[in-house]
Amino acid sequence: PGFCAGRSRAVSARGRRRGRRRGRGALAMAKKKKKDASSSSSSSSSSSSDDAKEGGVPTPTGEPKPEAKAEVKEEKEEGDKAEASRREPREQQRRQGRNEKEDAELEEYRKRKIAQIESLEKLGRSGGVYIPPFKLARLQTEIEDKTSPEFQRQAWEALRKSINGLVNKVNVANIKNLVEELFQENLVRGQGLFVRAIIRAQMASPGFTHVFAALISVINSKLPQIGDLLIRRVILQFRRAYKRNDKIVTTAAIKFMAHLVNQKVVSELLALHVATLLLERVTDDSIEVCVSFMQEVGQMLEELSPAGSMVIYERFRNILHEGEIDRRVQYVIEGLFEVRRKKYADFPGMVEELELVEEEDQITHEVDLLDDTIKGEESLNIFKAQPPEEYAADEAKWKHISAEILGIEEEGAGSDDSSTDSEEEEAEQAADAKATQKILDFTEQDLTNLRRSIYLVIQSSLHFEECVHKILKLNIAEGQEKEVCTMLIDCCAMDKMFNRFFALQAARLCRLVPLYQEQFAALFDQQFNTVHRLETNKLRNIGKFFAHLLYTDAVPWSIVSQVRITEETTTSSSRIFIKVIFQEISEQWGIRKLCNRLKDADTEPHIQGLFPTDHVKNMRFAINFFTAIGLGVLTEDLRRKLGLSLLVKKNEALEKASESSPSSDSDSDSSSSSSSSSS
């Protein structure tokens, strides 16, 4: 029942809505019919009134006669014509006035836009309006006064475009030609533009930094104020990037400074100051940036300031031994030491083609990195109109300076005659260089093939003597012996347990070819410096490897001369490394033979670092170390020296105490005597 009631209510609601819609439609139709009827009646009434006015006699149906209709029509047409003839002059006048007004408005609008564009053209590039080349050429031809502010602005824009184009085109091959073209531009007037273009180009292409530095070196030798301005702006850029922790801009800025030091545009003191600042607060990013800086400038620092370079590298070594930085950054520092060991072969301070300035012509600036008075002089980048007389004098002065720099007056017309001869000589030199050039394989494919051959020989040999025989038969070029030694150490380190097979090969090679002794000695230093990177198993295997070489006398004891057992110079990994070596030697020789060998006159100079005697603290540390690893017998002499030093210190303290006691007794006697006399 509820369902039926609901359904009936819905049906009734739909019926009501349908009825309302029908009612609204009928009402609208009625209104429309009423409106049409009223309009028709009004039209009929108006027509009848008009007929009555014209004097027409109505017909029985209410219409005039046909003759009356014709007359009325003719009169109406004549009236329309007369009205049209009266309206036409007025319409023409109104239309003419409207056209004149529109023309005036258009002319005013055109003048206003032209004035606006001319004002923006006076602003130049900063106005945001692009001037097409044809229009610019037309404007230049229209200017008759060659010293007016408008002409000066156009000359400024042309100078800016020319400098930017030349700077962006420079490379190693064409730098000499572009330098001549640059000296033809007014660099004194546009020094701010030139410096800005150089810095922007270097930021966009850091790989061409050495080329830009060489270009600055040539310009600085003739116009030192440009070199000084560039150095100041680069330093300010480095300061801003360093404060903002912008690694990319900082890296580019210090690379530019490094190559300016290499070209001797700026003093090496700036490089030392930058490196010291970067190493002051040790972070992963600062270490990476400083490493890249030292790679670029390290070779020149070794020549100009060896002591300063040594201090920087000692700081790197201490950071590496502390082990507080990330493992990846430790690898970066080790890579820097490898570059230094190779004498910066991959990072030359100066390319031979870019040595364009003679030693006596070089001008070196000394600028303090933290000097607060340094100004970038950004106003030199902005156009400033000059008085006509001053502008003409500056242009004439620059023409004289440019001619003097380029040597136009001295060469004269003889340059054309000698150009053909110089071209022929250059062609001959190029042909000779092409004939004698040597192809270098930078892919190191030959080195990879050699390592593969050495590994296959080692793994395919049954006996160590057979393996050594096969290795010596390989075509190992001079300087590649290190690869054999490295492969033996790596193979030994990769095994789960120490395998004497690889150590026997190394000892055999050292006896047959003394050159391998030097290679293993150098690798011992490398392994000791990087021992903190090794796992415990690899560390133990490599320690036993070098212990075998020592107790078989395959390598001299001088390889341990750099080891110094103190708390500051060792880490936990390096101490484990030394422990493994000496425990292995004592197991093979026995403790007595080991003591005798360490007391030998030939060995004793090389083990001073193992048993330091410079300070009581270091002596105690070494004694405790060897005692903890079960080799306290080796420290008997050191204990004796420690006791003597302590006894000497004790005696000195007693002597000082005894000296002070008589003086105090004499003072007390004198005071007692004075008191008795007074009584």
Buried (B, 14 or more C-beta within 10 A) or exposed (E): EEEEEEEEEEEEEEEEEEEEEEEEEEEEEEEEEEEEEEEEEEEEEEEBEEBEEBEBEEEEEEBBEEEBBEBBEEEEEEEEEEEEEEEEEEEEEEEEEEEEEEEEEEEEEEEEEEEEBEEBBEEBEEEEEEBEEEEBEEBBEEEEEEBBBBBBBBBBBEBBEBBBEBBEEBEEEEBEEBBEBBBBBBBBBBBBBBBBBBBEBBBEEBEBBBBBBBBBBBBBBBBBEBBBBBBBBBBBBBBEBBEEEBBEBBBBBBBBBBBBBBBBBBBBBBBBBBBBBBBEEBEEEBBBBBBBBBBBBBBBBBEBBEEBBEBBBEBBBEBBBEEEBEEEBBEBBBEBBEBBEEEBEEBBBBEEEBEBBEEEEEBBBEBEBEEEEBEBEEEBBEBEBBEBEEBEEBBEEBEEBBBEBBEEEEEEEEEEEEEEEEEEEEEEEEEEEEEEEEEEEEEEEEEEEBBEBBEEBBEEBEEBEEBBBBBEEEEBEEEBBBBBBBBBBBBBBEEEEBBEBBBBBBBBBBBEBEEBBBBBBBBBBBBBBBBBBBEEBBBBBBBBBBBBBBBBEBBBBBBBBEBBBBEEBBBEBBBBBBBBBBBBBBEBBEBEEBBEBBEEEEBBEBBEBBBBBEEEEBBBBBBEBBBEBEBBEBBEBBBEBBEEBEEEEEEEEEEEEEEEEEEEEEEEEEEEEEEEEEE
